[in-house]
Amino acid sequence: MTVAPSAPPRPEVRPDLEAEPKGNFERVLLAVFIAVPLLAVVAAVPFVWGWGLGWSDVAITVLMYTISGMGVTVGYHRHFTHSSFKAKRPLRIALALAGSLSIEMSPIDWVATHRRHHKYSDKEGDPHSPWRFGSDWKALTKGLIWAHMGWLFDAGRTSPAKFCPDLVADKDIRRISRFFLPLVAFSLLFPALLGGLLTMSWWGALTAFFWGSLVRISLLHHVTWSINSICHAMGDEVFESRDKSRNVWWLAIPSFGESWHNLHHADPTCARHGVLKGQIDISARAIWLFEKLGWVSNVRWPNAQRLDAKRIS
């Protein structure tokens, strides 16, 4: 009697990853979004030397960087991921839209990935720990590259159903996530439109696209990625945490306060990350303003007793 060979075992699907991995086309698009803005920054040098940069370009770049950056820090991170405060529906929608303009991820994918990071921070399962290859200088160099941008090319896709079912069930956030690609197009093209209208010229549209889209996106991406890489490899440790999160002061302003990363991992739901004297936290100040305007409530401000308990003596 001939026994039919058994079918090969199906690969195990980890519960924290989607069954459908990222495709090659998606990873190529990621490479384009990383490489093109970087090349734009390199090419920016001759623009700085007296041509191709005007006050309208500066204003548009600062405006778009602030809106999209605060959309990530106040919206994606402190509100949607960690529920540091409750926002009224119009502001909640505005924060999700603003975060989408960063062209990092859709609200649902970004939150799922970040919650997974906190669950496994600097351990097996962390999507972007710089310590994943070891602690000697060669391994850490490789790990820093991985934590900064290499992890984006990993085929595994974090499962929203596991890590953010609350957002999956939110019809507003679900709709905004579905329209992520049109929002990407808007983020890229709106600066050019604004620059063209302000200068009434095609040249003004081109320079606004260069600075307000390409350069702005590149800077914002690398600042965000630096929180994953640099702030988990070097800096000051003031509060006890279960990982290697650190404070990096020189990233505080471009990251809107996110680089006070040690306190954030010690107390993730706290609405203010820069809790010590002299620690500038622009995102926390924005939340404070929203609270004064009555747009947010239940803000989880720092608690002195909790801080003292976590402070390293």
C-alpha positions as CSV (number, residue, x, y, z in Angstrom):
1,M,0.0,0.0,0.0
2,T,1.4,3.4,-1.1
3,V,1.1,6.2,1.4
4,A,0.7,9.6,-0.2
5,P,3.4,12.0,1.0
6,S,2.1,14.5,3.5
7,A,1.8,18.1,2.5
8,P,4.6,20.4,3.7
9,P,3.7,22.3,6.9
10,R,2.3,25.7,6.3
11,P,4.5,28.5,7.5
12,E,3.4,29.8,10.9
13,V,1.7,33.1,10.9
14,R,2.7,35.2,13.9
15,P,-0.4,36.8,15.6
16,D,1.2,40.2,15.7
17,L,1.8,40.3,11.9
18,E,-0.6,40.4,9.0
19,A,-0.9,37.1,7.0
20,E,-0.2,39.1,3.8
21,P,3.4,40.5,3.9
22,K,4.6,43.6,2.1
23,G,5.1,43.0,-1.6
24,N,8.2,43.9,-3.6
25,F,6.3,46.8,-5.3
26,E,5.5,48.4,-1.9
27,R,9.1,48.1,-0.8
28,V,10.3,49.7,-4.0
29,L,8.0,52.6,-3.4
30,L,9.4,52.9,0.1
31,A,12.9,53.1,-1.4
32,V,11.8,55.8,-3.7
33,F,10.2,57.9,-0.9
34,I,13.4,57.5,1.1
35,A,16.0,58.1,-1.7
36,V,14.3,61.0,-3.6
37,P,13.9,63.4,-0.7
38,L,17.5,62.6,0.4
39,L,18.8,63.4,-3.0
40,A,16.8,66.6,-2.9
41,V,18.5,67.6,0.4
42,V,21.9,67.0,-1.2
43,A,20.9,69.1,-4.3
44,A,19.7,71.9,-2.0
45,V,23.2,73.3,-1.5
46,P,23.4,75.3,-4.7
47,F,19.8,76.6,-4.0
48,V,21.0,78.1,-0.7
49,W,23.7,80.0,-2.5
50,G,21.6,82.9,-3.7
51,W,19.0,81.4,-6.0
52,G,15.9,79.2,-5.9
53,L,15.0,80.1,-2.3
54,G,12.7,82.9,-1.2
55,W,10.7,83.9,1.8
56,S,7.6,82.1,0.4
57,D,9.6,78.9,0.2
58,V,10.7,79.2,3.8
59,A,7.2,80.0,5.0
60,I,5.6,77.1,3.1
61,T,8.3,74.6,4.3
62,V,8.0,75.7,7.9
63,L,4.2,75.6,7.7
64,M,4.1,72.1,6.1
65,Y,6.8,70.7,8.4
66,T,4.9,72.0,11.5
67,I,1.5,70.7,10.4
68,S,2.7,67.3,9.3
69,G,5.2,66.9,12.2
70,M,2.7,67.9,14.9
71,G,0.2,65.6,13.2
72,V,2.6,62.8,14.0
73,T,3.7,63.8,17.5
74,V,0.5,65.2,18.9
75,G,-1.9,63.1,16.8
76,Y,-0.4,59.7,15.7
77,H,1.7,59.3,18.8
78,R,0.4,61.0,21.9
79,H,-3.3,60.9,21.0
80,F,-4.0,57.8,18.9
81,T,-1.2,55.5,20.1
82,H,-1.1,56.3,23.8
83,S,-4.4,58.1,24.5
84,S,-2.6,60.8,26.4
85,F,-5.7,63.0,26.0
86,K,-9.2,62.8,24.5
87,A,-10.0,65.0,21.5
88,K,-13.2,66.2,20.2
89,R,-14.2,64.7,16.8
90,P,-13.2,67.7,14.6
91,L,-9.7,67.9,16.2
92,R,-9.3,64.1,16.1
93,I,-10.0,64.1,12.4
94,A,-7.7,67.0,11.8
95,L,-4.9,65.3,13.7
96,A,-5.3,62.1,11.6
97,L,-5.2,64.1,8.4
98,A,-2.2,66.2,9.5
99,G,-0.3,63.0,10.5
100,S,-1.1,61.5,7.1
101,L,0.6,64.5,5.4
102,S,3.9,63.3,6.9
103,I,3.8,60.4,4.4
104,E,5.1,58.1,7.1
105,M,2.2,55.6,7.3
106,S,-1.6,55.7,7.5
107,P,-2.9,56.4,11.0
108,I,-3.9,52.7,11.6
109,D,-0.6,51.3,10.3
110,W,1.5,53.8,12.2
111,V,-0.3,53.2,15.5
112,A,-0.2,49.4,15.1
113,T,3.6,49.5,14.5
114,H,4.3,51.9,17.4
115,R,2.2,49.9,19.9
116,R,4.1,46.8,18.8
117,H,7.3,48.7,19.4
118,H,6.3,49.5,23.0
119,K,5.2,46.0,23.7
120,Y,8.6,44.5,22.7
121,S,10.8,47.5,23.1
122,D,14.4,46.6,22.5
123,K,13.6,42.9,22.7
124,E,12.6,40.2,20.2
125,G,9.6,41.4,18.3
126,D,10.5,45.2,18.4
127,P,10.1,46.3,14.7
128,H,13.0,48.8,14.9
129,S,15.4,48.3,17.8
130,P,19.0,49.2,17.1
131,W,20.1,46.3,19.4
132,R,18.6,43.5,17.4
133,F,22.0,42.3,16.0
134,G,24.0,42.6,19.3
135,S,25.9,45.2,21.3
136,D,29.4,45.3,19.8
137,W,30.2,48.2,17.6
138,K,29.7,46.4,14.3
139,A,26.4,44.9,15.4
140,L,25.3,48.3,16.8
141,T,26.3,50.1,13.5
142,K,24.2,47.6,11.6
143,G,21.4,47.9,14.2
144,L,21.3,51.7,13.9
145,I,20.9,51.5,10.1
146,W,18.1,49.0,10.6
147,A,16.4,51.0,13.3
148,H,16.7,54.2,11.3
149,M,15.2,53.0,8.0
150,G,16.1,49.4,7.3
151,W,13.1,48.1,9.2
152,L,10.8,49.7,6.7
153,F,11.8,47.1,4.1
154,D,10.9,44.2,6.3
155,A,8.3,42.1,4.6
156,G,6.3,41.6,7.8
157,R,3.3,43.9,8.3
158,T,2.2,44.6,11.9
159,S,-1.4,43.5,12.5
160,P,-3.8,46.4,13.2
161,A,-6.4,43.9,14.3
162,K,-4.1,42.8,17.2
163,F,-2.6,46.2,18.1
164,C,-5.2,48.8,17.4
165,P,-8.7,47.3,17.1
166,D,-10.0,50.6,18.6
167,L,-8.9,52.5,15.5
168,V,-10.0,49.8,13.1
169,A,-13.4,50.1,14.6
170,D,-13.4,54.0,14.2
171,K,-15.1,54.8,11.0
172,D,-13.4,58.3,10.7
173,I,-9.9,56.9,11.2
174,R,-10.6,53.9,9.0
175,R,-11.8,56.2,6.2
176,I,-8.8,58.5,6.5
177,S,-6.5,55.4,6.4
178,R,-8.2,54.2,3.2
179,F,-7.5,57.6,1.6
180,F,-3.8,57.7,2.5
181,L,-2.6,57.7,-1.1
182,P,-4.7,60.7,-2.1
183,L,-3.4,62.5,1.1
184,V,0.2,61.6,0.0
185,A,-0.5,63.3,-3.4
186,F,-1.9,66.4,-1.6
187,S,1.1,66.6,0.7
188,L,3.4,66.5,-2.3
189,L,1.4,68.9,-4.6
190,F,-0.1,71.5,-2.2
191,P,3.2,73.3,-1.5
192,A,3.7,73.7,-5.3
193,L,0.2,75.1,-5.7
194,L,0.6,77.5,-2.8
195,G,4.0,78.6,-4.0
196,G,2.7,79.2,-7.5
197,L,-0.2,81.3,-6.3
198,L,1.9,83.3,-3.9
199,T,4.5,84.2,-6.6
200,M,2.2,83.9,-9.6
201,S,5.0,82.0,-11.4
202,W,5.9,78.4,-12.4
203,W,9.3,79.0,-10.9
204,G,7.7,79.7,-7.5
205,A,5.7,76.5,-7.8
206,L,8.9,74.5,-8.6
207,T,10.9,75.9,-5.7
208,A,8.0,75.5,-3.3
209,F,7.7,71.9,-4.4
210,F,11.5,71.4,-3.9
211,W,11.6,72.9,-0.4
212,G,8.0,72.4,0.9
213,S,7.6,68.9,-0.4
214,L,10.9,67.0,-1.0
215,V,13.2,68.7,1.6
216,R,10.4,68.9,4.2
217,I,9.5,65.3,3.9
218,S,13.1,64.1,4.0
219,L,13.9,66.2,7.1
220,L,10.7,65.1,8.9
221,H,11.3,61.4,8.1
222,H,14.9,61.4,9.3
223,V,14.0,63.3,12.5
224,T,11.2,60.7,13.2
225,W,13.5,57.8,12.4
226,S,16.2,59.3,14.7
227,I,13.8,58.7,17.6
228,N,13.8,55.0,16.7
229,S,17.6,54.8,16.2
230,I,19.6,57.5,18.0
231,C,17.2,57.8,21.0
232,H,17.6,54.1,21.7
233,A,21.4,54.0,21.4
234,M,22.8,57.1,23.1
235,G,21.8,60.0,25.3
236,D,20.9,60.6,29.0
237,E,18.9,58.2,31.1
238,V,17.0,60.0,33.9
239,F,14.1,57.7,34.6
240,E,13.9,53.9,35.0
241,S,12.5,52.1,31.9
242,R,12.6,48.5,30.8
243,D,14.5,49.3,27.6
244,K,17.4,51.5,26.3
245,S,15.4,54.6,25.6
246,R,17.4,57.8,26.1
247,N,17.0,61.6,26.0
248,V,18.8,63.5,23.1
249,W,18.5,67.2,23.7
250,W,19.6,68.4,20.3
251,L,16.7,66.7,18.6
252,A,14.1,68.2,20.9
253,I,13.1,71.2,18.7
254,P,13.0,69.5,15.3
255,S,11.1,66.5,16.9
256,F,8.7,68.8,18.7
257,G,9.7,67.3,22.1
258,E,9.7,63.6,21.1
259,S,13.5,63.2,21.8
260,W,12.8,63.3,25.6
261,H,12.4,59.6,24.9
262,N,13.5,58.2,28.2
263,L,10.5,59.6,30.2
264,H,8.2,58.6,27.4
265,H,9.1,54.9,27.8
266,A,9.1,55.2,31.5
267,D,5.6,56.7,31.4
268,P,4.1,56.1,27.9
269,T,0.7,57.7,28.5
270,C,2.1,61.0,29.8
271,A,1.1,63.9,27.5
272,R,4.4,65.7,28.2
273,H,7.7,64.1,27.5
274,G,10.0,66.9,28.5
275,V,9.1,67.1,32.1
276,L,12.3,68.5,33.6
277,K,13.5,72.1,33.7
278,G,14.7,73.3,30.4
279,Q,13.3,70.4,28.4
280,I,11.4,72.1,25.5
281,D,8.3,70.1,24.5
282,I,6.4,71.9,21.7
283,S,3.9,69.1,21.4
284,A,3.0,69.3,25.0
285,R,2.5,73.1,24.7
286,A,0.1,72.5,21.8
287,I,-1.9,70.0,23.8
288,W,-2.0,72.6,26.7
289,L,-3.4,75.1,24.2
290,F,-6.0,72.7,22.9
291,E,-7.0,72.0,26.5
292,K,-7.4,75.8,27.2
293,L,-9.6,76.1,24.1
294,G,-11.8,73.2,25.2
295,W,-10.9,71.0,22.3
296,V,-9.3,68.2,24.4
297,S,-10.0,66.7,27.8
298,N,-8.7,64.1,30.2
299,V,-5.1,65.2,29.6
300,R,-2.6,62.9,31.4
301,W,-0.2,65.5,32.6
302,P,2.9,64.5,34.6
303,N,2.3,63.4,38.2
304,A,5.1,64.4,40.6
305,Q,4.8,61.3,42.7
306,R,5.0,59.0,39.6
307,L,8.0,60.9,38.4
308,D,9.8,60.7,41.7
309,A,9.2,57.0,41.9
310,K,10.7,56.4,38.4
311,R,13.6,58.8,38.9
312,I,17.0,57.2,38.9
313,S,18.7,58.3,42.2
